[in-house]
């Protein structure tokens, strides 16, 4: 899950919004009083983790980053 968390932190604004939408779909608004979103991957359900994993895999896989339009090709993925 550490790799998934690292990959989520490296998402650009639009892509980060997509990840937030997946989290909100299952968990509602997870913002704290500082308007930050805190995630506890240890308590997150498997369905959400799989959706996030598939989302970042789609973004980072398939050659993204080669033309400067996507994340770096040094993306790492792990199964959750």
SULFENMO-V820221 format. One line per field, one symbol per residue. ss: DSSP state (H for helix, E for strand, - for the rest). burial: I if it has 24 or more other C-alpha atoms within 12 Angstrom, else O. A space follows every 10 residues. Layout:
ss = ???
burial = ???
This chain:
ss = -HHHHHHHH- --HHHHHHHH HHHHHHH--- E-----E--- -----HHHHH HHHHHHHHHH ---------- ----------
burial = OOOIIOIIOO IOOOIOOOII OIIOOOOOOO OOOOOOOOIO OOOOOOOIII IIIIIIIOII OOOOOOOOOI IOOOIOIOOO
